[in-house]
């Protein structure tokens, strides 16, 4: 297959590249490197079946050609990470909405209908009152209660864009709602909690837990996330509807910190930092995120292979190995 990936130098994008190169596919990745990092894809650039284009897709002059050549397109380009989303609200709209519209418009105009994955997010559930989040839940947005509403609405807009282009142009578009992917190559500099905890624990530093730590998330190993995306993209029955992609196990942030300390053998302690100090006075915390995975299972038979403990152990081993290499 010929694969086109926007946001290919990002955390998830780099794993999509690796997945398809391992299958023998031809891969083109486009990324402006505003969030992604060239180091994420350095090992792939020696592969003759891989090509990297350092460009914003709205300015990429060969996008039409790349779309026409693609059998499958993963649209992963987005402004992500809590700190960056709160700091750059205009950029959120420019990238998450405008770039998605440009890509879908280009695909529709090409008259060639590849499989298309438009990545959405669990953030679309925003202030939804359900404890277990299903794709057909009513969505509740409270614009005055938090700086993440713009991001949530941008991802919901992506879903609406995808469904509109499917209805009018017949595009085979799948819409995964991604829940807290974690794993190798994820950095902690944009607010991602697990790499930050692991870095602090291995350095013997205090683990900083924002709020009281009772807020929960459902962490899914990125290798499971990518496997699910692959299954959805190739399934015509999945097209045109949002599908939760994540691990149904729910973990509170304080327990995550304790788990990292335990698995790493660290003597680090935990410090609680108020949300307003971490994110600013306008921030309103989402207290719970747990996906119901019935739709994904019924469409694809998907089951996660990685436990949270296995992912943490893998990340700790990789971090220690990298430290030993630098010291050698």
URQUI-V569668 format. One record per backbone hydrogen bond with DSSP energy under -0.5 kcal/mol. CO is the residue of the C=O (numbers start at 0). NH is the residue of the N-H. Records with the same first field share a line. If there is no record, write none. Layout:
CO=NH, NH
This chain:
0=2, 25
1=70, 71
2=27
3=73
4=7, 29
5=75
6=9
8=36
9=13
10=14
11=14, 15
12=16
13=17
14=18
15=19
16=20
17=21
18=22
19=24
20=23
25=2
26=50
27=4
28=52
29=6, 7
30=54
36=39
37=40, 41
40=43, 44
41=44
43=46
46=49
48=26
50=28
51=53
52=30, 54
55=58, 59
58=60
59=62
61=65
62=66
63=67
64=68
65=69
66=69
70=114
71=3
72=74, 116
73=5, 75
74=118
77=79
80=84
81=85
82=86
83=87
87=91
88=92
89=93
90=94
91=95
92=96, 97
93=98
94=98, 99
96=100
97=101
98=102
99=103
100=104
101=105
102=106
103=107
104=108
105=109
106=110, 111
107=110
111=113
113=171
114=72
115=117, 173
116=74, 118
119=177
120=123
121=124
122=125
124=127, 139
130=132
131=133
132=291
133=136
139=126
140=142
141=144
145=148
147=151
148=152
149=153
150=154
151=155
152=156
153=157
154=158
155=159
156=160
157=161
158=162
159=163
160=164
161=165
162=166
163=167
164=168, 170
165=169
170=172
171=115
172=239
173=117
174=242
175=119, 177
176=244
177=121, 179
179=219
181=221
182=185
184=186
187=190
189=82, 83
191=195
192=196
193=197
194=198
195=199
196=200
197=201
198=202
199=204
200=203
205=207
206=208, 270
207=209
208=272
209=212
212=253
214=252
216=218, 250
219=181
220=223, 224
221=225
222=226
223=227
224=228
225=229
226=230
227=231
228=232
229=233
231=234
233=235
234=237
235=238
237=240
240=174
242=176
244=178
250=216
251=255
252=256
253=257
254=258
255=259
256=260
257=261
258=262
259=263
260=264, 265
261=264
268=206
270=208
272=210
273=276, 277
274=278, 279
275=279
279=282
284=286
286=215
289=132
290=292
292=296
293=297
294=298
295=299, 300, 301
296=300
306=310
307=311
308=312
309=313
310=314
311=315
312=316
313=317
314=318
315=319
316=320
317=321
318=322
319=323
320=324
321=325
322=326
323=327
